[in-house]
Amino acid sequence: MLRAFKVIRIFLVSVMVVLSTISWAKTVTGTGHAKVGGDMENARDLAYRRALRDATLQANVRVTSTEVANNGYITHDNLRMQSHAEFGEVEIVSESVNDNVVTLKVRAEVAQAPFCTPSKSQNYNKRIAVLGFSREKMDDSTLGGLDAIEREFPQRVALTMSSYGGLRVQPATHIGLYPDVTNAPSRTMPDYTVAELSRIGRDLGVQYVISGVIRDMSHKGEYKREELLIQPLLDLLNEPEPLNRRMTVDVYVYEAYSGALVHRSAYSEEGAWTDSEFSKAGFGSQKFWSTDYGVAVERVIQNVSEDMAMLMNCQPFMAEILQAEGQQLRINAGALDGLRPGDTLTVYRTREHYEHPLRVDASMNRVQTTVKVSQVQPHFAFAEITGSIPVMQVQMRDLVVAW
């Protein structure tokens, strides 16, 4: 008998994420398939789980899945959702078995919680720079001529993120962050990273920096070597045998002023590369996006963009103090960032800690005062210190923060 999973709750394990009450619910359908392999109950159970996974994708709930195969059969299937999701009633709409494959179609009510609780920082627009993504395995891009992926992939992420509200996204894909790609982000070189992030943040006028490493674009299988000499001619007559190709990306988010790494996540998809070994389609070309692998890469881009947009919505708003004269301040944020006269912000100061010869850490320390915005321009604003001037004198390069 199929084990009916009436309610499944799975939580994202991630820093700075606070989940609250259910924000929406929708009814969706999903379909799952599984090879019987001599055990109908286990096959139906696996098909049911895959149908639920498909339903969550229809509801735009992020799913991370790991499957382990042995001799063509799934021996381990791990399902995790990158959100606080809840299934209500789940109804099996249809079930069939054809060619030793069981197919289940389910109808389910899926609800999802907001990514974080409402806060004052959500009243303001976060300024973000998306840097170039480094490649760990340079030879991976040879197939298809995908060398431009280091700049084009993050460029597309930045463009997609810009469609979300509350963000001012600036692509800076000409800038790379990691001298040691394999070990990025390494804690043996944060002195370089902190200084570089601080410089990048101030040069670009952003609060957060997103960078990444493209870990894997390899493919499974090989082209038939004896056919290589006549492969271009064969491609005109027949479609080449597809190769399954990976797209694995690590994404890192830094707070620009202190250089602190505030979030890291990994994404992986696979798709069939149907072009020949001689193809130079190029990353981002129409031919590239028309391949199954291009569709898989686009899924990664959409997932990264959506996750980063939700994450930024939960982060504090920060702006640098450009000028401080007595109780009068000029800050590096204005009407375009959502500031309005009368807004109150808290003053913080960044401090570097040299606790190890090869490592420098940074922290933000509260200066015991608040400021009130008095006048707003498009790109900057004036504010006044409320109350008496604190013992820690407010100065240039201090930060005003809304949590």
N, C-alpha and C positions, 0 to 999 in steps of 0.2 A: 504494500500500500504506500502510495506517495505521501511523504511527510509534508503536510500543509503548513507553511510558515505564515501564520496570520499576521504577526507583527515582528518586524526586524528593525532594530535600532543599532546603528553603527556610527561611531563618532570619529571625526578627523582628529589626529594627534598632531597638534601644531601650536606654536607659541602665539600668545596675544590674540587668541580667538575665544570669544565669550559668546555662547549660544543662548538664545532666549526662546520665546514662545513661537509656535508655528505661525508662519506668515502667509502661506498659501497652500492650497491643495488642488490637485487636478487628477482626473481619471485618464489613464493612458493604457495602451496595449503593448505587449511585448511577446516576442517569439524566441524560443530556445530549441536547439538541436543537440543531440548526443548519440554517439554510436552505442549500440546495445552491448556488444562484447560479451554476451553470455549471461549478463545480469540485468534483467529488465528494471528491477526496482532502483538500482543505482543509476541506471541510464535515465530513468524518468526524473529522479531526484536532481541529477545534473542538468537535464533539459529545463527543469523548473527554475533552478537557480539562474541559468542563462537567460531565461525568459524574463525573470525579475531584473536582471542586469540590463537587458534591452529596454525594459519599461522605464528604468531610471534614466537611461540615456535619452529616451523620448521626453522625459520630464526635465531634462537639463540638469540632472544631479550628477556630479562627477563620480566616476567609478574607477577604482584601481583594481586590477585583477592579475593574479599570478596562477598559471597552470603548469603542471609538471606532467610530461607524457612519458610513457614507457611502452615501447613497441606499438606506437600509434594510438594508445589508449590513455585517457587522462587519469592519472593516479592521485593528483592533488589539485584542488581548485580552491583558491583563496579569494574571497570577494570582500572588498572594502570600499565604502563610499566616502568621498572627501567632502562631506557635509553632514549636518544633523538631519537625517532623513527618516521618515516613518511611513511604513506601508499600513494602510487600513485594510479594508476587505480586499482579498485577492480571489478572483474567480477564474477557474480554468475554462476557457472558451472552447477549445478544441484540442484533440490529441490524436495523433496518427503515427503509424510505423511503416516506413517504406525503405526498402534496401538496407535493412538492419539499422536504420536510424530513426529514433523516436523524436517527434516534433510536438512541442506543446505551445499553445498560445494562451496567454493570460490577460485578464483585464484587472488593473489594480488602481487603487487610489493612493497617490503618493503626495506627501507633504514635506516641505523643507523649511527649516528655520533660517532666519537672517544670519549672515556671517558673523555679526557682532551686535552688541546692544547699542542703541542710539547714544551718541555722545556729542559734546560741544564741538569737537574737531570736525564732525561731519558737515558743519555749516560752512566750511572753508574748502577751497580747491587746493589739492596737493600738487606741487610742482615736481616732476619726475624726469630724470634723464635715463634713456635706454642706450647703453653702450653697445659696442660690437661684441659678438659672441665668438670666443676662440674655438678652434678645432683641436681636439686632442689627437686625432689620427688624420694626418694630412692626406694620406693616400685614399681615404674613404670617399673623397669628393671627386676622384678621377672619373669614375663611372657616371656618365651623364654630364660631365663638365660643370660640377656644382661648386666651383671655387668661390663664387660670389656669396655663398650662404652666410659667411661670417658677418656681412653687412646687411644683406637682404632679409635674412630671417628676423633679426631684431628690428629692422625697419618696419617689417610687416606687423610685428608685435606692437610696436609703438603706434602705428596707424590704427590698429584694431582697438587698443586701449583708449585712444582718443575719442572713440565713439561712446565711451561710458561717461556718465556725469561725475562731476567733482574732481576731475583730473585735468592737469595741464601737462601734457606729455611732450617732451622734446627729444627727438631722435639724435643721438650723437654716436652713430655707429662707426665713425672713423676713429674712435678712441677705444683702445684695448686696455685691460686692467691687469692681466696676469702674466708675469714673466715666466712662471712655471705652470703650464696649463695642466699637466698631469695631476699635480697636487693642489690645484686651486679649489677653494680659497685656503691657502696654507697659513697656519698660525705661526710659522717660523719666519714670516716676512711681513707681519702686519704693520711694522713701522713704515715700510714703503706704501702699503695699502692705505693706511690712515692718512698719511701726508698727501698721497695722490687723490684720494677721495675728497679730502678737504679742498684741494686745489680745484678739482673738477666741479665740486658743488658750488664753489664761489664763482668760478669762471662762467658757469652756465646758469647760475642763479636758481638752483634747484634744492629741494629738501631731501629727496631720496634718489638713489642711483640703483638701477637694475642692470646686472651683467649676467653672463652665462657662459657655459662651456658646452659645445656640441661634442658629446662623448663618443657617439657611435653612429655611423651611417653604413656599416658593412652589410654584406648580403650573404645569404646561405646558398650554397651550390656554386657551380662554375659553368661557364660556357664551354661547349665542346671544342677542344683545341683544334681538332682536325678540320673544323668547319671555318676557322677564323679567316683563312685566306679568301674564301668565297662568301663570307658572312654578309657583306653589303648587298651582294646579289640575292642571297637567300632572303634577306629582310624585305626585298621588293616583292618576293613571291609568297612568303609566309610570315606571319607574326612570330617573333623570337619567343623561345620558351621563357616564361617569366621567372625571375629570381625574387625570392622574398627578401626584403631589405628593411633594416631597422632605422629608426630615428630616435635617439636617446639624447636628452638635453637636461643639464642641470642649470637651475636659475637661482641667482642670489640677489637679495635686496639689502641695501645698505642705507643707513641714515647718514646723509652726506656730511653733516657738521662734525659729528663725533667719529665717523668712520665705522660705527658698530654694525656688525652683521645682524640684521633683525629677522631674516627669514631665508630659508633655503628649501628648494623642492626639486623633484626629479620627474621627468615625463618620458614616456616611451610608447612608441607605436610601431607597427609593422605594416608594410604594404608591398604589393607585387610591382617590381620594376620590369616593365614589358618592353622597354627599348633595348636595342642591341648594345653590345660592348663598345661599339664605335660611336654611339650617340653622344652628341654634345648639346643636348637640349638646353642646358643652362638653368640654374635655379631661378624660379619665378617666371619662366617663359610659359606661354600657353600650352606648349607640348608637355612641359613638366607637370603642370597642374592637371592635365588630362590623364595622367597615369594614376594607377591605384596608389602608388607610393606618394605622389603629389597630394592626393586626397588625405592620406595618413598624416603627412607633414602639416597640412592645413588644420587637421584636428588638433595637433600639438600646439600650433599657433593660437587657435581659438581657446584651448584649455589654459595655456599660459596667460593669455591676455585677460580672460575672465577671472582667473585666480588672483592675478596681480591687481586688477581693478578692485576686487572685493577686499584684498589685503590692505590696499592703500586707503580704502574707506574707513578702516579700523585704526589707522595710525594717527598719532598726534600731528597737529598742524604746527609748523615751526617757521619762523622768519628771523633773519639776522638784524641786529641793531646797527644801522649804518652811521649814526651820529648821536652823540649824547652830550647835551649841554644843560647842566643842572637837572631839572626835572623834565626837560623837554627832550623827546627822542624822535628820531626818524628811522623807520623800519622798512625792511626790504620786502614789503608785500602791500598790496593795495586793493582797489575795488575789483580788479580782475581775479583776485584770490578770494573774494567774498567778504573782505573786511568792511565794516560799517562804523560810523561814528557811534561811540558809546560802548563798543565791544571791549571787554576786559581780558587781558592776557597775563600770564605768569612769566617772570624773568628767570632764565637759567643760564649757567655758565659751563662751557665744556672744559674738561681737564684731562690731560694725558697722564697715564701712570706707567712708569718704566720699571716694571717689576721683574723683568728678565732681560738679559743683554740682547736677545733676538726678538723680543716681543714688547710692543707697546699697546696698552689698552686705553680706552677713552671712556669718560662718563660725563653725564650732565648733572650738575649740582644746582639746586634751587637757590636763587637769591631771594631773600625774604621780602619780596615786594611784588606788587601787581601794577600794571599800567592800563590806562583807559585810552582808547583811540579817540582822537579829537578831530582829525581832518583826514580825508581820504582822497588820494589821486589814483589814476589807473594802475600805476606800477609801484607806488610806495604810499606810506601813510605817516602821519604825525601822531604821537601819543604822549601822555603825561603820566608821570609816576604818581600813584595815589598814596597819600600819606607822606610821612617824612622819608628822607633819603636813607636807605639802609646802610648798615656798617660796611657791607660789601658794595662799594660804589658801582652803580650800573655804568657799563662802559661799552665802547665799540666792540662788535663781534660777539657780544652776549646775544642770547636768543630769547624771543618771546614765544610762548608755547600755549596752545589750547589742547587739552586732553579730551 
